[in-house]
């Protein structure tokens, strides 16, 4: 056992060298580009706010290389325009310092509100506090901030804990009665991913307690970064260290697709089942092609729309749900086969 622990500890360091608090509320709901890019084209360096505009809302995205966050950005802009506001979109590129500077710029611009996907659930706290001190409301979308003393006016995201439980159920289906060893591709900087993994583990633990054999063993949790290349590196290292891995839970589609590429390179396609999370178009296509077993799917369009609706209610002095959680739905190959969006 000690030798096994040593091997996984070494492997975690090796991957690093190469290189998501349970919410409460009603309905429930991770990805990057350069600092001056927007969902469509950067509006940050664009023209001044028109006289007809009621004001600007700043949005600092975790990363715009992930289409998930671009969808949030597009819907923030579209919904805000309906209410007379303009949204400035910036890509934090998963960097806390960059995101902090973007928040400071929104403060200087006198933004009516700020929306962020926190690059780190704790480290972004000081920048949020500066916005609090300036009297600018801060809203989080998809990813939560849990930094002490940082006031978040409202949050709209996924029921990530519930989604993680669905992922656990999918993994049980995927590996079958024989059970086996499972790798988790994590991204612990994001509170949403922390919740996904917690929900996943709860279902797996409950399943194992009812069985004498065919248990599912989580043998490693490695940082997949929420990205294809990092998911590839982590999976490559994992299957080299333990060739008997039979399942992978990835916290989003990009890292899952990276994991599949690693399996393909190692000649292990079909031997390891992948359960992901998101339901992006390329993730759904991968499910149709049998590369991914299933996804609890999220609704980033609704996240953007509801966030703006809540901001407008807040600015108008109206009541709104401070925490809105959007439930996920489990998406399997049968769903993909009848999905008109897919090839």
C-alpha positions as CSV (number, residue, x, y, z in Angstrom):
1,X,0.0,0.0,0.0
2,X,2.8,2.4,0.9
3,X,4.6,1.7,-2.3
4,X,1.4,2.4,-4.2
5,X,0.9,5.7,-2.4
6,X,4.5,6.6,-3.2
7,X,4.0,5.8,-6.9
8,X,0.8,8.0,-7.1
9,X,2.5,10.8,-5.2
10,X,5.4,10.7,-7.6
11,X,3.1,10.6,-10.5
12,X,1.2,13.7,-9.3
13,X,4.4,15.6,-9.1
14,X,5.4,14.4,-12.6
15,X,2.1,15.6,-14.1
16,X,2.6,18.9,-12.4
17,X,6.0,19.2,-13.9
18,X,4.5,18.6,-17.3
19,X,2.3,20.9,-17.3
20,X,-14.3,22.6,-9.5
21,X,-19.5,24.8,-0.8
22,X,-22.5,23.2,-1.9
23,X,-24.9,25.9,-3.0
24,X,-28.4,26.3,-2.0
25,X,-31.3,27.8,-4.0
26,X,-33.7,27.1,-6.7
27,X,-32.7,26.0,-10.2
28,X,-28.9,25.2,-10.6
29,X,-25.6,25.3,-13.3
30,X,-15.6,25.2,-16.7
31,X,-11.8,26.8,-20.5
32,X,-9.4,30.6,-22.2
33,X,-7.9,33.3,-24.7
34,X,-6.0,36.6,-24.6
35,X,-6.8,39.4,-22.2
36,X,-8.4,41.6,-24.9
37,X,-10.7,39.1,-26.5
38,X,-14.5,39.1,-26.1
39,X,-17.1,36.5,-26.8
40,X,-17.4,37.8,-30.3
41,X,-14.8,40.6,-30.6
42,X,-13.3,42.5,-27.6
43,X,-15.6,45.3,-26.5
44,X,-13.2,46.4,-23.8
45,X,-11.0,48.4,-26.2
46,X,-14.0,49.4,-28.3
47,X,-16.0,52.6,-28.4
48,X,-17.2,54.5,-25.4
49,X,-20.6,53.6,-24.0
50,X,-23.4,55.1,-26.1
51,X,-25.5,57.9,-24.6
52,X,-28.5,55.7,-24.8
53,X,-26.9,53.0,-22.6
54,X,-27.8,52.7,-18.9
55,X,-24.3,51.7,-18.1
56,X,-21.7,49.0,-18.6
57,X,-21.3,45.6,-17.0
58,X,-17.9,44.1,-16.8
59,X,-17.4,40.4,-17.4
60,X,-14.1,38.6,-16.7
61,X,-14.3,35.1,-18.1
62,X,-12.1,32.3,-16.8
63,X,-11.1,31.5,-20.4
64,X,-12.6,32.0,-23.8
65,X,-10.8,29.2,-25.4
66,X,-13.5,27.0,-23.9
67,X,-16.8,27.5,-25.9
68,X,-18.7,27.1,-22.6
69,X,-17.6,30.5,-21.4
70,X,-18.0,32.1,-24.8
71,X,-21.7,31.0,-24.7
72,X,-22.1,32.7,-21.3
73,X,-20.5,35.8,-22.6
74,X,-22.6,36.0,-25.7
75,X,-25.8,35.5,-23.7
76,X,-24.7,38.1,-21.1
77,X,-24.3,40.6,-24.0
78,X,-27.5,39.7,-25.7
79,X,-29.6,39.8,-22.6
80,X,-28.0,43.0,-21.3
81,X,-28.8,44.8,-24.6
82,X,-32.5,44.0,-24.1
83,X,-32.3,46.0,-20.8
84,X,-30.2,48.9,-22.1
85,X,-26.8,47.8,-20.8
86,X,-23.5,47.0,-22.5
87,X,-21.2,44.2,-21.4
88,X,-17.5,44.5,-21.6
89,X,-16.0,41.0,-22.0
90,X,-12.4,40.1,-21.1
91,X,-10.5,36.8,-21.0
92,X,-8.6,36.3,-17.7
93,X,-6.8,33.3,-19.3
94,X,-7.1,31.4,-16.0
95,X,-4.8,33.9,-14.3
96,X,-5.8,35.5,-11.0
97,X,-3.5,38.5,-11.5
98,X,-5.0,39.2,-14.9
99,X,-8.5,38.8,-13.6
100,X,-7.8,41.2,-10.7
101,X,-6.5,43.8,-13.0
102,X,-9.7,43.5,-15.2
103,X,-11.8,43.9,-12.1
104,X,-9.8,47.1,-11.2
105,X,-10.5,48.4,-14.7
106,X,-14.2,47.8,-14.3
107,X,-14.0,49.7,-11.0
108,X,-12.2,52.6,-12.7
109,X,-14.8,52.6,-15.5
110,X,-17.6,52.9,-12.9
111,X,-19.3,49.7,-14.0
112,X,-22.9,49.2,-12.9
113,X,-22.0,45.6,-12.0
114,X,-19.3,43.1,-12.4
115,X,-19.6,39.4,-13.4
116,X,-16.8,36.9,-13.1
117,X,-16.0,33.2,-13.5
118,X,-13.4,33.2,-10.7
119,X,-9.9,31.9,-11.8
120,X,-9.4,30.7,-8.2
121,X,-12.2,30.3,-5.7
122,X,-10.1,31.9,-2.9
123,X,-7.3,34.0,-4.4
124,X,-9.7,36.4,-6.3
125,X,-11.1,37.5,-3.0
126,X,-9.0,40.8,-2.6
127,X,-10.1,42.1,-6.0
128,X,-13.7,41.4,-5.2
129,X,-13.3,43.2,-1.9
130,X,-12.1,46.3,-3.8
131,X,-15.2,46.2,-5.9
132,X,-17.3,45.9,-2.7
133,X,-15.5,49.0,-1.3
134,X,-16.3,50.9,-4.5
135,X,-20.0,50.0,-4.1
136,X,-20.1,47.9,-7.3
137,X,-22.1,44.6,-7.0
138,X,-20.2,41.5,-8.0
139,X,-22.0,38.5,-9.5
140,X,-20.5,35.1,-10.2
141,X,-21.4,32.8,-13.1
142,X,-20.8,29.1,-13.2
143,X,-17.8,29.2,-10.8
144,X,-18.2,30.4,-7.2
145,X,-15.9,32.5,-4.9
146,X,-15.7,31.2,-1.4
147,X,-13.1,33.7,-0.2
148,X,-13.7,35.0,3.4
149,X,-15.0,38.6,3.4
150,X,-15.6,38.8,-0.3
151,X,-19.3,39.8,-0.9
152,X,-21.0,38.2,-3.8
153,X,-24.3,39.8,-4.6
154,X,-25.6,36.9,-6.6
155,X,-24.6,33.6,-8.2
156,X,-26.0,31.6,-11.1
157,X,-24.5,28.2,-11.9
158,X,-25.0,24.5,-12.2
159,X,-26.1,22.2,-9.5
160,X,-22.6,20.7,-9.7
161,X,-23.0,18.4,-6.7
162,X,-26.1,16.9,-8.2
163,X,-24.4,16.7,-11.6
164,X,-21.5,14.9,-10.0
165,X,-23.9,12.4,-8.6
166,X,-25.2,11.8,-12.1
167,X,-21.7,11.3,-13.3
168,X,-21.2,8.7,-10.6
169,X,-24.3,6.8,-11.7
170,X,-23.0,6.9,-15.3
171,X,-19.6,5.5,-14.2
172,X,-21.3,2.6,-12.4
173,X,-23.2,1.9,-15.7
174,X,-20.1,2.2,-17.8
175,X,-17.7,-0.1,-15.9
176,X,-20.4,-2.6,-15.1
177,X,-20.5,-5.4,-12.5
178,X,-16.8,-5.9,-12.6
179,X,-16.0,-2.5,-11.2
180,X,-12.4,-1.4,-11.4
181,X,-10.0,1.4,-10.9
182,X,-11.0,5.0,-11.7
183,X,-8.9,8.1,-12.4
184,X,-10.4,11.5,-11.6
185,X,-9.2,14.4,-13.8
186,X,-9.8,17.4,-11.4
187,X,-9.5,21.2,-11.4
188,X,-9.5,22.1,-7.7
189,X,-9.1,25.8,-8.2
190,X,-12.8,25.9,-9.3
191,X,-15.4,25.4,-6.6
192,X,-17.8,23.9,-9.3
193,X,-15.3,21.1,-9.9
194,X,-14.8,20.5,-6.2
195,X,-18.6,20.0,-5.9
196,X,-18.7,17.7,-9.0
197,X,-16.1,15.4,-7.6
198,X,-17.8,15.4,-4.1
199,X,-21.1,14.3,-5.7
200,X,-19.3,11.7,-7.8
201,X,-17.5,10.2,-4.8
202,X,-20.7,10.2,-2.7
203,X,-22.4,7.9,-5.3
204,X,-19.4,5.7,-5.7
205,X,-18.9,5.3,-2.0
206,X,-22.6,4.4,-1.5
207,X,-22.3,1.8,-4.3
208,X,-19.2,0.2,-2.8
209,X,-20.8,-0.2,0.6
210,X,-23.4,-2.4,-0.9
211,X,-21.0,-4.7,-2.6
212,X,-18.5,-7.4,-1.5
213,X,-16.9,-7.6,-5.0
214,X,-16.9,-5.5,-8.2
215,X,-16.2,-2.3,-6.2
216,X,-15.1,0.9,-7.9
217,X,-11.8,2.2,-6.6
218,X,-10.7,5.8,-7.2
219,X,-7.0,5.3,-7.4
220,X,-5.9,8.9,-8.3
221,X,-7.1,12.5,-8.6
222,X,-4.9,14.4,-10.9
223,X,-5.1,18.0,-12.2
224,X,-6.5,17.9,-15.7
225,X,-6.7,21.7,-15.8
226,X,-10.0,21.6,-17.6
227,X,-8.0,21.6,-20.8
228,X,-7.2,19.0,-23.6
229,X,-3.5,19.1,-23.3
230,X,-3.4,18.9,-19.5
231,X,-6.0,16.1,-19.6
232,X,-3.8,14.3,-22.1
233,X,-0.7,14.6,-20.0
234,X,-2.4,13.5,-16.7
235,X,-4.0,10.5,-18.4
236,X,-0.8,9.5,-20.1
237,X,1.0,9.5,-16.8
238,X,-1.8,7.7,-15.0
239,X,-2.1,4.8,-17.4
240,X,1.7,4.4,-17.5
241,X,1.7,4.1,-13.7
242,X,-1.3,1.9,-13.5
243,X,-2.3,0.1,-16.8
244,X,-5.3,-1.4,-15.1
245,X,-7.4,1.8,-14.9
246,X,-10.8,1.0,-16.3
247,X,-12.6,4.3,-15.9
248,X,-12.0,8.1,-16.0
249,X,-14.2,10.9,-14.6
250,X,-13.2,14.2,-16.2
251,X,-14.6,17.4,-14.8
252,X,-15.3,18.8,-18.3
253,X,-15.4,17.9,-22.0
254,X,-12.0,19.4,-23.0
255,X,-10.1,17.4,-20.4
256,X,-12.1,14.3,-21.3
257,X,-11.2,14.7,-24.9
258,X,-7.5,15.0,-23.9
259,X,-7.9,11.8,-21.9
260,X,-9.3,10.0,-25.0
261,X,-6.4,11.1,-27.1
262,X,-4.0,9.6,-24.4
263,X,-5.9,6.3,-24.5
264,X,-5.8,6.4,-28.3
265,X,-2.0,6.9,-28.3
266,X,-1.6,4.1,-25.7
267,X,-3.7,1.7,-27.7
268,X,-6.3,1.5,-24.9
269,X,-9.4,2.7,-26.7
270,X,-12.4,0.6,-25.6
271,X,-10.6,-0.6,-22.5
272,X,-11.2,2.5,-20.4
273,X,-14.6,4.2,-20.1
274,X,-14.8,8.0,-19.9
275,X,-17.5,10.0,-18.1
276,X,-17.2,13.8,-18.6
277,X,-19.3,16.9,-17.7
278,X,-20.6,19.9,-19.7
279,X,-22.4,18.7,-22.8
280,X,-20.6,21.0,-25.2
281,X,-21.1,20.4,-28.9
282,X,-17.8,18.5,-29.2
283,X,-18.5,16.6,-26.1
284,X,-21.9,15.5,-27.4
285,X,-20.3,14.5,-30.7
286,X,-17.7,12.4,-28.8
287,X,-20.6,10.7,-27.0
288,X,-22.2,9.9,-30.4
289,X,-18.9,8.5,-31.6
290,X,-18.5,6.3,-28.5
291,X,-15.4,8.2,-27.2
292,X,-17.2,9.4,-24.1
293,X,-19.8,7.3,-22.3
294,X,-22.0,10.1,-20.9
295,X,-22.1,13.7,-19.8
296,X,-24.2,15.5,-17.2
297,X,-25.0,18.5,-19.4
298,X,-25.0,22.2,-18.3
299,X,-26.9,25.2,-19.7
300,X,-24.4,28.1,-20.1
301,X,-27.0,30.1,-22.2
302,X,-29.4,30.2,-19.2
303,X,-26.5,31.2,-16.9
304,X,-25.8,34.3,-18.9
305,X,-29.5,35.2,-19.3
306,X,-30.5,34.7,-15.7
307,X,-27.3,36.6,-14.4
308,X,-28.3,39.7,-16.4
309,X,-31.9,39.4,-15.3
310,X,-30.8,39.3,-11.6
311,X,-28.4,42.2,-12.1
312,X,-31.2,44.3,-13.6
313,X,-33.5,43.4,-10.7
314,X,-30.8,44.3,-8.2
315,X,-30.1,47.7,-9.8
316,X,-33.9,48.4,-9.9
317,X,-34.2,47.5,-6.2
318,X,-36.3,44.4,-6.9
319,X,-36.0,41.0,-5.1
320,X,-34.2,38.1,-6.8
321,X,-32.9,34.7,-6.0
322,X,-29.3,35.3,-4.7
323,X,-28.3,31.7,-5.6
324,X,-29.7,30.1,-8.7
325,X,-28.7,26.5,-9.4
326,X,-29.6,24.9,-12.7
327,X,-30.0,21.1,-12.7
328,X,-28.0,19.0,-15.1
329,X,-29.4,16.2,-17.3
330,X,-27.5,13.0,-18.1
331,X,-26.8,12.8,-21.8
332,X,-26.0,9.4,-23.3
333,X,-25.4,7.9,-26.8
334,X,-29.1,7.4,-27.3
335,X,-29.6,11.1,-26.8
336,X,-26.8,11.9,-29.2
337,X,-28.2,9.7,-31.9
338,X,-31.3,11.8,-32.1
339,X,-29.7,15.2,-31.5
340,X,-30.2,17.4,-34.6
341,X,-27.1,19.5,-33.8
342,X,-24.8,16.5,-34.4
343,X,-23.4,15.1,-37.6
